[in-house]
């Protein structure tokens, strides 16, 4: 069931330099219960899209339909009530330093006029959910970056929202803390059935917990689909760059290694093998060597997990008689592994 529908969205801003189109003809559908990632480099239009989703900006053209309602057509009071259904997590936490952790979490409830006793009770429930039980009386300055973001998540959940928007919420965190925060978002999605929209420039964030992703560039969605599919078969140059940066951050060193090995084995065939989640743990290489008169040496490889399965990539050099090499690679393909020959010997 579609919870969020963006239909031919355009957003224009008038600047001193002239008209700027921040969003240009975007169509998106986000289903209830999705963890939907929106990824793009700086200036791609991600932050503007967030402001359209929570009603802080109104589209110049098109419709933002959330739970069957057109956000642009809402009156001021309707918009205030609508925003209670959407929780927001920020990159830099946006906590009030003069208030305790519990008081920060209670803030949206205070604005909504909820009695103090109920506010305190709700804050205690949320502190337990985000793993900060017993820290309600602490102040933000006494917390680590990861703990501050947990407070931010708890505050975003205070009004029992239907949608959680995460705008670069892990960008200020170290890798280990990022993974802990992502695990928490995944837990919230599963336990509360909350729809999560992740705005990020980090493909690692998308790979770890999202089930769907849209890639943005210059205000347009240039590619979208299931995360596993996008990682396996990226179509656009920008998407390939994002995927490559996550799967093989040491690409320069890899290319140097390949050059050295190829020079030492001029008749070898160098191939990239892509294993999807279904076949990532199968012993295809050893089976191939047993059946064909070839040697296969692994030059580089990795196995990464997405929410829906593993993605394994191996770069190998295959040596032997040319016919045997061809038979061996065809066998590998028959096992559900994608093969891309990057250099053919002889």
C-alpha positions in Angstrom: 0.0 0.0 0.0 1.4 3.4 -1.0 1.9 5.7 1.9 3.8 8.5 0.0 3.3 9.4 -3.6 5.2 12.1 -5.4 3.7 13.0 -8.8 5.7 15.0 -11.3 7.1 17.2 -8.5 8.9 20.4 -9.4 10.3 22.9 -6.9 11.7 26.3 -8.1 13.4 29.0 -6.2 13.9 32.6 -7.2 17.5 33.7 -6.5 19.6 36.8 -7.4 21.1 34.7 -10.2 17.6 33.8 -11.6 15.3 30.8 -11.4 16.7 27.6 -9.8 14.9 24.3 -10.2 15.9 22.2 -7.2 13.5 19.4 -8.0 12.7 18.6 -11.6 9.9 16.2 -12.5 10.3 13.6 -9.6 7.9 10.6 -9.4 8.3 8.4 -6.4 6.1 5.8 -4.5 7.0 4.7 -1.0 5.1 1.8 0.5 4.0 1.6 4.1 6.8 -0.2 6.1 9.5 0.6 3.6 13.0 1.7 4.6 13.4 3.9 1.5 16.8 5.5 0.8 17.3 8.6 -1.3 20.9 9.1 -2.2 22.8 11.8 -4.1 25.8 14.1 -3.9 25.6 17.6 -2.5 23.2 19.7 -4.6 21.2 16.8 -5.9 18.0 18.1 -4.3 17.7 15.6 -1.4 17.2 18.2 1.4 14.6 20.1 -0.7 12.7 16.8 -1.1 12.7 16.3 2.7 11.1 19.7 3.2 8.4 18.8 0.6 7.7 15.6 2.5 7.1 17.3 5.8 5.2 20.2 4.4 7.9 22.9 5.1 8.0 23.6 1.4 5.1 23.4 -1.1 5.9 22.1 -4.7 5.8 24.6 -7.5 4.2 21.9 -9.6 2.9 18.4 -9.0 1.4 16.6 -6.0 2.8 15.3 -2.7 0.3 12.7 -1.5 0.8 11.3 2.0 -1.8 8.9 3.4 -4.1 9.9 0.6 -3.9 13.6 1.3 -2.4 16.3 -0.9 0.0 18.2 1.4 -0.1 21.4 -0.8 -3.9 21.6 -0.3 -3.8 21.5 3.5 -4.8 24.5 5.5 -2.6 25.8 8.3 -4.3 23.8 11.1 -4.4 20.6 9.0 -0.7 21.0 8.2 0.1 21.3 11.9 -1.8 18.1 12.7 -0.2 16.4 9.6 3.3 17.2 10.8 2.7 15.2 14.0 2.5 12.1 11.8 6.1 12.7 10.6 9.2 12.4 12.9 12.4 14.1 11.9 16.0 13.1 12.7 18.7 15.7 12.0 22.4 15.5 11.2 23.5 17.7 14.1 21.0 16.4 16.7 19.3 19.9 17.3 19.0 19.2 21.1 18.4 22.0 23.6 21.6 22.0 25.8 19.8 23.6 28.8 17.3 20.7 29.0 17.8 17.2 30.2 17.6 14.2 27.9 14.0 13.4 29.1 13.0 17.1 28.6 14.3 17.1 25.1 12.3 14.0 24.2 9.2 15.5 25.8 9.5 18.7 23.7 7.1 17.8 20.9 4.5 16.5 23.5 4.9 19.8 25.4 4.1 21.8 22.2 1.1 19.5 21.6 -0.3 20.3 25.1 0.1 16.7 26.5 -0.1 16.7 30.4 3.3 16.4 32.1 2.7 13.0 33.7 2.0 11.5 30.3 5.0 13.3 28.8 7.3 11.8 31.4 5.9 8.3 30.9 6.3 8.5 27.1 9.9 9.7 27.5 10.7 6.8 29.8 9.3 4.3 27.2 11.3 5.9 24.4 14.5 6.0 26.5 14.2 2.2 27.0 13.5 1.7 23.2 16.6 3.6 22.1 18.9 2.0 24.7 19.3 5.0 27.0 17.3 3.7 30.0 18.3 5.6 33.1 19.9 8.5 31.3 16.8 10.8 31.4 18.3 13.2 33.9 21.6 13.7 32.0 22.3 16.7 29.8 23.3 16.5 26.1 26.8 17.7 26.9 27.3 14.5 29.0 26.5 12.3 26.1 28.5 10.9 23.2 27.6 11.7 19.6 25.8 8.4 19.2 23.9 8.8 22.4 22.8 12.4 21.3 21.5 10.9 18.1 19.5 8.3 20.0 17.9 11.1 21.9 17.1 12.8 18.6 15.5 9.5 17.4 13.5 9.2 20.7 12.2 12.8 20.3 11.2 12.1 16.7 9.1 9.2 17.9 7.4 11.1 20.7 4.1 11.8 18.8 3.8 8.2 17.5 4.5 9.2 13.9 3.7 7.1 10.8 6.8 8.2 9.0 10.4 8.8 10.2 12.5 11.1 8.0 16.3 10.8 8.5 18.2 13.7 7.0 21.9 12.8 6.9 21.4 11.6 10.5 24.7 9.5 10.5 27.0 11.9 8.7 28.5 13.3 11.9 29.1 9.9 13.4 32.1 7.5 13.3 31.6 4.2 11.4 30.9 2.0 14.4 28.4 4.5 15.9 26.8 4.8 12.5 26.2 1.1 12.4 24.7 1.2 15.9 22.3 4.0 14.9 21.3 2.1 11.7 20.6 -1.0 13.7 18.4 1.0 15.9 16.4 2.4 12.9 16.0 -1.1 11.6 14.7 -2.3 15.0 12.2 0.6 15.0 11.1 -0.2 11.5 10.4 -3.8 12.5 9.0 -3.4 15.9 6.8 -0.3 15.3 6.0 -0.9 11.6 7.3 2.6 10.9 8.1 3.8 7.4 11.6 5.3 7.3 12.9 7.6 4.6 16.7 7.9 4.6 18.3 11.0 3.0 22.0 10.4 2.6 25.1 10.6 0.5 26.5 7.4 2.0 25.8 4.2 0.1 26.8 2.2 3.1 23.8 3.5 4.9 21.5 2.5 2.1 23.1 -1.0 1.7 22.8 -1.8 5.4 19.2 -1.2 6.2 17.1 0.1 3.1 15.0 -2.2 1.0 14.5 0.4 -1.8 16.6 3.3 -3.1 16.3 6.3 -5.4 19.4 8.0 -6.8 19.2 11.7 -7.4 21.2 14.0 -9.6 20.5 17.7 -10.4 17.0 17.5 -9.0 16.0 14.4 -10.9 15.7 10.7 -9.9 18.0 9.0 -12.3 17.6 5.4 -11.0 15.4 3.6 -8.5 14.6 0.1 -7.4 15.3 -2.7 -4.9 18.6 -2.1 -3.1 20.0 -5.6 -4.0 19.1 -5.1 -7.7 20.7 -1.6 -7.8 23.9 -2.9 -6.2 24.1 -5.8 -8.6 23.2 -4.0 -11.8 23.6 -0.2 -11.5 22.7 1.5 -14.8 23.8 5.1 -14.6 27.4 6.4 -14.2 26.5 8.2 -10.9 24.9 5.0 -9.4 27.9 2.9 -10.4 30.2 5.4 -8.7 28.2 5.2 -5.5 28.2 1.4 -5.5 31.9 1.2 -6.4 32.8 3.5 -3.5 31.0 1.3 -1.1 32.0 -2.1 -2.4 35.6 -1.3 -3.3 36.9 1.8 -1.5 40.5 0.7 -2.4 39.9 0.7 -6.2 43.3 2.4 -7.0 45.3 -0.3 -5.1 43.2 -3.0 -6.8 44.0 -1.6 -10.3 47.7 -1.6 -9.5 47.5 -5.2 -8.4 45.6 -6.2 -11.5 48.2 -4.6 -13.7 51.1 -6.5 -12.0 49.3 -9.9 -12.2 48.3 -9.5 -15.9 51.9 -8.6 -16.8 53.0 -11.9 -15.1 50.2 -14.0 -16.8 49.8 -12.6 -20.3 47.6 -15.5 -21.5 45.3 -15.5 -18.5 41.7 -14.3 -18.6 40.7 -11.8 -15.9 37.1 -11.8 -15.0 34.8 -10.2 -12.4 32.3 -12.6 -10.8 29.2 -11.1 -9.2 27.4 -13.4 -6.7 23.9 -12.4 -5.6 22.5 -13.1 -2.2 21.2 -16.6 -3.2 24.6 -17.8 -4.5 27.0 -15.7 -2.4 28.1 -18.6 -0.1 28.2 -21.4 -2.7 31.6 -23.0 -3.5 31.4 -22.2 -7.2 35.2 -21.6 -7.7 36.2 -25.0 -6.2 33.5 -26.8 -8.2 34.7 -25.2 -11.4 38.4 -26.2 -10.8 37.3 -29.8 -10.2 35.3 -30.0 -13.4 37.6 -28.2 -15.8 41.4 -28.1 -16.5 41.9 -24.6 -15.3 43.5 -22.8 -12.5 41.6 -19.9 -10.8 43.4 -17.4 -8.7 41.5 -14.8 -6.7 43.0 -11.4 -7.1 40.5 -9.4 -5.0 37.2 -10.0 -3.4 34.6 -8.9 -0.9 31.2 -9.9 0.5 28.9 -7.2 1.7 25.4 -7.5 3.2 22.3 -5.7 2.2 19.1 -5.9 4.2 17.8 -8.5 1.7 20.9 -10.6 1.1 24.6 -10.7 0.4 26.5 -9.3 -2.6 29.8 -11.0 -3.3 32.3 -9.8 -5.9 35.5 -11.7 -6.9 38.1 -10.6 -9.4 39.9 -13.7 -10.7 42.5 -14.7 -13.2 41.7 -18.0 -15.0 44.6 -19.8 -16.8 44.6 -22.9 -19.0 43.7 -23.8 -22.5 41.4 -21.2 -24.1 38.6 -23.7 -24.8 38.7 -25.0 -21.2 38.6 -21.4 -19.9 35.5 -20.7 -22.0 33.8 -23.8 -20.7 34.7 -23.0 -17.1 33.3 -19.5 -17.3 30.1 -20.7 -19.0 29.8 -23.2 -16.2 30.2 -20.4 -13.6 27.4 -18.4 -15.4 25.1 -21.5 -15.3 25.4 -21.4 -11.5 23.7 -18.0 -11.4 26.9 -16.0 -11.1 27.3 -13.0 -13.4 30.7 -13.0 -15.3 32.3 -10.0 -16.8 35.5 -10.6 -18.7 37.7 -7.6 -18.2 40.8 -8.9 -20.1 41.0 -11.9 -22.5 44.4 -13.5 -22.9 46.0 -14.2 -26.3 
